[in-house]
Amino acid sequence: MTRTQIPRFFEKNSESIMTKLFKESRESEERSYGIIVNSFYELEPDFADHYRNVFGRKAWHIGPVSLCNKAAEDKTEIRGMEASLDEHECLNWLNSKKPNSIVYICFGSQTNFADVELLEIALGLEASGQEFIWVVKKEKKEKDEWLP
């Protein structure tokens, strides 16, 4: 993020609940011995090195945490919800494509989009002509009409 992209409540002179929470969180992190990261060094070496060398803090890269589930059924279930797509169907489709030709899109499980926003993203992805796999958290019934 650039400075202009940072939300206003992170500005130093701002005194909102979010600013106080962010400040307390940052101070707590500075006092801690280190952090646990849901990633691995080979994926994000620049971040890991920056955190260690610039901030001078330890980080334990234990990810991806999803690897703790050994059974295929456990890996395809998302926080207690069954996946709506068959794992083999997805892998067969991927295997039929040229290497490095598919874009993977996932905004994470903490992100919440309104249906209208998801629809705009979907329309943009389709208009791009690029084949993709898009992981979307299914919450509302309205998505059933347009999102498999």
N, C-alpha and C positions, 0 to 999 in steps of 0.2 A: 504494500500500500504506500502511496505517496502521502505527504502531509495533507494535501487538499482532499484526499479520500477518507481521512479519518473523521468519524462522526464528531459533531460539536461537543458532545458530553465528555469527550476525552481531553478537551483543551484544559490546560493547567489552571486557568482562572475561573473555570466553570465550577459551580457548587451544586451539582445535582446528585440524586441518589446513585445514579450510575457512575458518576465521577468518584464518589466516595467508595463505592464497591470496587471499582477498578484500582483505586489507590491502595486500598487495604489488600487487595489481591496481589498487587505488585510488591508491596512491602513484605507480605508473607512469603512470596516466592524468593525475594532477596535474602530473607532470613533462613530459608530452607537449605538443606544439604544438597538438594538437586531435584530433578524431576524424572518422572517415568513417561516415556514417549511411545505412543502406539505407532511405531514405524521401525525401520531398521537402517543401519548406517549406510548400507550399499544403495539404498533408495534416496536418501537425503544427506549425503556426506557434507555438503556445504553448510546446511543448517546445523548439523551436529558439531562440526568444527567451529562454526561461528559461535554457537552457544557456549562451547567449552573455552575457546580462546578469547573471545571478546567479553562475554559476561563472567567468565571464570567460574562457572558452575558445572556440576556433574549432571549427566543425563544418562539414563539407562534406557536403551532402545530395545523394547521387548516385543515389538510388533512383527507382523500383524497379529493382533490378539485373536483374530478369528481362527488362527492355526491351532488353538487349544482344543477345538472341536475336531475330533478325528473321524467321526462318522459322516458320510456324505450328506445324510439327511439333516444333521445338525448344522452343517455349513450352509445349507440352502435355506434354513429357517432364519428369519430376521426378527430378533427380539420377541420370540413367541408366536410370530405370524408365519404361516407357510408362504413360500414364494409362489407367485402366480404363474411362473413359467417353469417348465420342466428343464432340469439341469442338462439332460442329454440333448434335448431339442436345441438348447442354446449352444452347447459345445459343438454339435453337428453343424449348426449354421456357421459358427466361427471357423470351424475347420474347412468349410467350403470356400472361404474367402482368402484373398492374397495376404501374406504376412504384412503386418503394420498398416493395414488398410481400413481398420475399424476404429472409430473414436469411442472411448468409454467416457460416459458422463455420469457423475454422481455428486450431488451437492451435500451429501452427508445426512445422517439421521436426525440431526438437530435443526435442520432447515425446514421452515414451513412456508410454502407458497400458496397463494390463493389459486383457485382453479383457473381463473382468467390468466394469471401469470404463467402457470404451467402450460396452458393452451398456447400462449404466445411463444414460449420456449419451444414447444413441439412444432409449431408452424415454422419457426426459424430453422430448426434442425432439418425438417423435411425440405424446406426451400433451399437449403445449402447443397443438397444432392449428395452429401457425404453419408455413407452407411455408418450406423452407430448403435451402441447399446446404451440405454439410458436407464439407470436405476432410480425408481421413484417410490417414495414411501406412500403407500395407499392408505388414506385416512377417510376420505369423504365418499359418499355414494355417487355424487355427480360425476366423478372421474370414470365410473364404469361405462358411461356412454361413449367416451372418446378415447380412453386410455386403457389398453389391454393390460 
